[in-house]
């Protein structure tokens, strides 16, 4: 519903601004430019979707091997000691624990098709434990915040879009996204724990979160000692090595579990083809809306206004062009995807704005959409502190993304 209002607003605001330009500024080119943008944007959306087919098929095929090879189960076991302490209100040994583990593990691997059904199942089981059926319980909120903070190990779709948009090194945003999404998730856990008075000062949490923070700090310190060219070379090399290790690891896991890895790959690749076709109408809709909005001059007015505000307080304005992606992400995944593609089209896939928009896209998830789907599935009306915690995690991810991109790019 929110995306519906935003999409309509794109056209209405663009039309009003165009009329003002025509009547008061004598701009006779604005309406032809807007109409030209509708054709150009729809063509671009189709070409992008068509170009995604091969790479999406490749990665979803690899993911299917990992899924059948038990990688999700392995991650669930690794996460178990931490999650037990983040959900103290869940009885020990309750089946919902397994659903939560599996959902988070699937999200970390980018297995959206597996993550959503597992998440809905987890919400149903959490609702069974919930004493106030119309009000979100503490475990529900923690579970939702972990989902909305967007912790992802393999940002496949973003790398695919970068490849399609002509990026020289589509994987150069891999390490920055890992760092930004870590800060988003960490902030979400801390804020939600403060609301729910969950004690994070225990051996398991200190070792896990503290160890992760030390590792991230070491990575940031290491990259801070390099110049921009070295950072780009090292981060791209590391990203490609890690991705290759993941591919080999998934295949070996499938072989170890006696999975026919070729058939599993074909099964996943078919999903990739269907996914690429399925997103065409969504991408056409959002890119046409953004195209009209930009052609009318409304996007430039918005960005210039933010730039003026940032410059007035003495800040650097290089990041402002990517902010539409950050602002759209909590509201709509497809909308933010369109903003990301628009930023790469306008500024270039390898520009600072193009890369930052990709990191914004990967650092958090669609907060309001996830809350609507998951809470709506079990009839929750009163969300308590879920929205506040989710948005604070989003804000942490945005701030971290900006800082990290200035370091890397």
C-alpha positions in Angstrom: 0.0 0.0 0.0 2.8 2.4 0.8 4.5 1.8 -2.5 1.1 2.5 -4.2 1.1 6.0 -2.7 4.7 6.6 -3.5 4.2 5.5 -7.1 1.2 7.7 -7.6 3.1 10.6 -6.0 5.9 10.2 -8.6 3.5 11.0 -11.4 1.4 13.6 -9.6 4.3 15.6 -8.3 6.1 15.3 -11.7 3.0 16.6 -13.5 2.5 19.6 -11.2 6.1 20.6 -11.5 6.0 20.2 -15.3 2.8 22.4 -15.5 4.5 25.1 -13.4 7.6 25.0 -15.6 5.5 25.3 -18.7 3.2 28.1 -17.5 5.6 30.2 -15.5 9.1 29.4 -17.0 8.1 28.8 -20.7 9.7 25.3 -20.6 8.2 23.6 -23.7 10.6 20.6 -23.5 9.5 19.3 -20.1 6.5 17.3 -21.3 8.2 15.7 -24.3 11.1 14.8 -21.9 8.7 13.1 -19.5 7.1 11.1 -22.3 10.5 10.2 -23.7 11.5 9.0 -20.3 8.6 6.6 -20.1 9.7 4.8 -23.3 13.3 4.8 -22.4 12.8 3.6 -18.8 10.5 0.8 -19.8 13.0 -0.4 -22.4 15.8 -0.2 -19.9 13.8 -2.2 -17.4 13.1 -4.9 -19.9 16.8 -5.1 -21.0 18.0 -5.2 -17.4 15.6 -8.0 -16.5 16.5 -10.0 -19.6 20.2 -9.6 -18.9 19.7 -10.8 -15.3 18.5 -14.2 -16.5 21.9 -15.9 -16.9 23.6 -14.6 -13.7 20.5 -15.2 -11.6 20.2 -18.7 -12.9 23.8 -19.3 -12.0 23.6 -18.1 -8.5 20.2 -19.5 -7.6 21.5 -22.9 -9.0 24.5 -22.6 -6.6 22.2 -21.6 -3.7 20.0 -24.6 -4.4 23.0 -26.9 -4.1 23.9 -25.3 -0.7 20.3 -25.6 0.5 20.1 -29.3 -0.3 23.7 -29.8 0.9 22.7 -28.8 4.4 24.5 -25.5 4.6 21.4 -23.9 6.1 21.3 -26.5 8.9 25.0 -25.9 9.5 24.5 -22.2 10.0 21.5 -22.8 12.2 23.7 -24.9 14.6 26.4 -22.3 14.6 23.8 -19.6 15.5 22.0 -21.7 18.2 23.9 -20.6 21.3 23.5 -16.9 20.5 19.8 -17.1 19.5 18.9 -18.9 22.7 20.0 -15.8 24.6 18.3 -13.4 22.3 15.0 -15.1 22.8 14.8 -15.8 26.6 11.0 -16.0 26.6 10.9 -19.0 24.3 10.8 -22.3 26.2 13.9 -24.4 25.9 13.6 -27.0 23.1 10.5 -25.4 21.5 10.1 -26.1 17.8 10.0 -22.4 16.9 13.7 -22.2 17.8 14.5 -24.3 14.8 12.3 -22.3 12.5 13.9 -19.0 13.6 17.4 -20.5 13.1 16.5 -21.8 9.6 14.9 -18.5 8.6 17.9 -16.3 9.7 20.4 -18.8 8.1 18.4 -18.8 4.8 18.3 -14.9 4.9 22.1 -14.8 5.4 22.6 -16.9 2.3 20.1 -14.9 0.3 17.7 -17.8 -0.1 14.5 -15.6 -0.1 12.3 -18.4 -1.4 13.2 -20.6 1.5 13.5 -17.8 4.1 9.9 -16.4 3.7 8.0 -19.7 4.3 10.3 -20.4 7.3 9.7 -16.9 8.7 5.9 -17.2 8.4 6.1 -20.6 10.0 8.1 -19.1 12.9 5.6 -16.3 13.3 2.7 -18.8 13.6 4.7 -20.8 16.2 5.5 -17.6 18.1 1.8 -16.6 18.0 1.0 -19.9 19.7 3.2 -18.8 22.6 1.8 -15.3 22.6 -0.6 -14.5 25.4 -2.0 -11.3 23.8 -2.9 -12.4 20.3 -3.3 -8.9 18.9 -0.1 -7.6 20.3 3.5 -8.4 19.3 5.4 -10.3 21.9 9.1 -9.7 22.7 10.4 -12.8 20.7 8.3 -11.7 17.7 9.8 -8.2 17.7 13.4 -9.5 18.1 12.7 -11.9 15.2 11.4 -9.2 13.0 14.3 -6.8 13.8 16.8 -9.5 12.9 15.0 -9.9 9.6 14.6 -6.1 8.9 18.3 -5.4 9.7 19.1 -7.4 6.6 22.1 -9.5 7.7 23.3 -11.1 4.4 26.5 -12.9 3.6 26.0 -13.1 -0.1 24.3 -10.1 -1.8 23.8 -12.0 -5.0 21.1 -9.8 -6.6 23.0 -6.6 -6.1 26.2 -8.0 -7.7 24.0 -9.3 -10.6 22.5 -5.8 -11.2 26.0 -4.2 -11.1 27.2 -6.7 -13.7 24.2 -5.9 -15.9 24.8 -2.2 -15.5 28.4 -2.6 -16.8 30.4 -2.3 -13.6 34.0 -3.1 -14.1 34.2 -5.1 -10.9 30.6 -6.1 -9.9 31.9 -7.7 -6.6 33.7 -4.5 -5.3 30.7 -3.7 -3.1 30.8 -7.2 -1.4 33.0 -6.3 1.6 31.4 -2.9 2.2 27.9 -4.5 2.2 29.1 -7.1 4.7 30.4 -4.4 7.0 27.4 -2.1 6.7 24.9 -4.9 7.3 26.9 -6.0 10.3 26.5 -2.6 11.9 22.8 -2.5 11.1 22.2 -5.9 12.7 24.3 -5.1 15.7 22.4 -1.8 16.3 19.1 -3.7 15.9 20.1 -6.3 18.5 21.3 -3.7 21.0 18.3 -1.4 20.7 15.8 -4.3 20.9 17.7 -5.8 23.9 17.5 -2.4 25.7 13.8 -2.2 25.0 13.2 -5.8 26.2 15.8 -5.7 29.0 17.7 -8.6 27.6 21.1 -9.0 29.3 23.8 -9.1 26.6 26.5 -9.1 29.2 27.2 -12.9 29.3 30.0 -15.1 28.1 28.3 -16.3 24.9 27.1 -12.9 23.7 30.3 -11.1 24.7 32.4 -13.7 22.8 30.1 -13.6 19.8 29.4 -9.9 19.5 32.7 -8.8 20.9 34.6 -11.1 18.6 32.6 -10.0 15.6 33.3 -6.3 16.5 37.0 -7.0 16.9 37.1 -8.7 13.5 35.2 -5.9 11.8 37.4 -3.3 13.5 40.5 -5.1 12.3 39.1 -5.2 8.8 38.3 -1.5 8.9 41.7 -0.7 10.4 43.5 -2.7 7.8 41.7 -1.0 4.9 42.3 2.4 6.5 46.0 1.9 6.2 45.7 1.6 2.4 45.1 4.2 -0.3 41.9 4.1 -2.4 43.4 2.1 -5.2 44.9 -0.6 -2.8 41.5 -0.8 -1.0 39.7 -1.4 -4.3 42.2 -4.1 -5.4 42.4 -5.9 -2.1 38.6 -5.8 -1.3 37.8 -7.0 -4.9 40.3 -9.8 -4.7 39.1 -10.9 -1.2 35.5 -10.7 -2.4 36.1 -12.9 -5.4 38.1 -15.4 -3.4 35.3 -15.7 -0.8 32.7 -16.1 -3.5 34.7 -18.8 -5.2 35.2 -20.5 -1.9 31.4 -20.4 -1.2 30.7 -22.0 -4.6 33.3 -24.7 -4.0 32.1 -25.2 -0.4 28.4 -25.5 -1.5 29.3 -28.1 -4.1 31.5 -30.1 -1.7 28.7 -30.0 0.9 26.3 -31.3 -1.7 28.6 -34.1 -2.6 29.2 -34.9 1.0 25.4 -35.3 1.5 25.2 -37.4 -1.7 23.2 -34.7 -3.5 23.1 -34.9 -7.3 24.6 -31.4 -7.5 24.0 -31.1 -11.3 20.3 -31.7 -10.9 20.1 -29.5 -7.9 21.8 -26.7 -9.9 19.4 -27.1 -12.8 16.5 -26.9 -10.4 17.7 -23.7 -8.9 18.7 -22.3 -12.3 15.1 -22.7 -13.4 14.0 -20.6 -10.5 16.5 -18.0 -11.6 15.0 -17.8 -15.0 11.5 -17.5 -13.6 12.6 -14.8 -11.1 14.2 -12.7 -13.9 10.9 -12.9 -15.9 8.7 -12.2 -12.8 10.5 -9.0 -11.9 9.9 -7.4 -15.4 6.6 -5.7 -14.6 7.8 -4.5 -11.2 11.0 -3.0 -12.6 9.1 -1.4 -15.5 6.6 0.2 -13.1 9.1 1.7 -10.7 11.7 2.8 -13.3 9.0 4.5 -15.4 7.7 6.3 -12.2 11.3 7.4 -11.3 12.0 8.3 -14.9 9.1 10.7 -15.1 9.9 12.1 -11.7 13.5 12.8 -12.8 12.6 14.1 -16.2 10.3 16.7 -14.6 13.1 18.1 -12.5 11.6 16.9 -9.3 14.4 14.5 -8.4 17.0 17.3 -9.0 15.0 19.6 -6.8 14.9 17.0 -4.0 18.6 16.2 -4.2 19.6 19.8 -4.5 17.6 20.7 -1.5 19.3 18.0 0.6 22.7 19.0 -0.8 22.1 22.6 0.2 21.1 21.5 3.8 24.2 19.2 4.1 26.5 21.9 2.7 25.0 24.5 5.1 26.1 22.5 8.1 29.6 22.0 6.5 29.1 18.4 5.4 30.4 16.7 2.2 27.6 16.3 -0.4 29.0 13.4 -2.5 26.6 10.9 -0.9 23.4 12.8 -1.4 22.7 11.4 -4.9 22.3 7.9 -3.4 19.9 8.9 -0.6 16.7 8.1 -2.5 17.7 4.4 -2.4 18.3 4.6 1.4 15.0 6.5 2.0 13.0 4.0 -0.2 14.5 0.8 1.2 12.5 0.6 4.5 9.3 1.1 2.5 9.8 -1.1 -0.6 12.4 -3.6 -1.8 11.3 -3.2 -5.5 11.2 0.6 -5.1 14.7 0.7 -3.6 15.9 -1.6 -6.4 14.5 0.8 -8.9 16.2 3.7 -7.2 19.5 1.8 -7.1 19.3 1.0 -10.9 18.3 4.7 -11.5 21.4 5.9 -9.6 23.7 3.6 -11.5 22.1 4.6 -14.8 22.4 8.3 -14.0 25.8 8.5 -12.3 27.4 5.3 -13.6 27.7 1.9 -12.0 31.3 2.6 -10.9 30.6 6.1 -9.6 30.6 6.8 -5.9 26.9 7.4 -5.9 26.3 4.2 -7.9 28.3 2.1 -5.5 26.9 3.7 -2.4 23.3 3.1 -3.6 24.2 -0.6 -3.9 25.6 -0.7 -0.4 22.4 1.1 0.8 20.4 -1.6 -0.9 22.4 -4.4 0.7 22.8 -3.0 4.2 19.2 -3.3 5.4 15.9 -4.9 4.4 12.4 -3.6 3.8 11.2 -2.8 7.3 7.6 -1.9 6.7 7.0 -4.6 4.2 8.4 -7.3 6.5 6.4 -6.0 9.4 3.2 -5.9 7.3 3.6 -9.5 5.9 4.8 -11.2 9.1 2.6 -9.5 11.6 -0.3 -9.5 9.2 0.0 -13.3 8.7 -0.9 -13.9 12.4 -3.3 -10.9 13.0 -1.0 -8.7 15.1 -2.4 -5.1 15.3 -0.2 -3.6 18.0 3.4 -3.7 17.0 4.8 -2.0 20.2 8.5 -1.1 19.7 9.0 -3.1 16.5 8.9 -0.1 14.1 11.2 2.0 16.2 13.8 -0.7 16.6 13.6 -1.6 12.9 14.0 2.0 11.8 16.9 2.6 14.2 18.7 -0.4 12.7 18.0 1.0 9.3 19.5 4.3 10.3 22.6 2.6 11.7 23.0 0.8 8.4 22.7 4.0 6.4 25.3 5.9 8.5 27.6 2.9 8.4 27.2 2.6 4.6 28.1 6.2 4.0 31.2 6.0 6.3 32.4 2.7 4.8 31.9 3.9 1.2 34.0 7.0 1.9 36.7 4.6 3.1 36.5 2.2 0.2 35.7 4.4 -2.8 
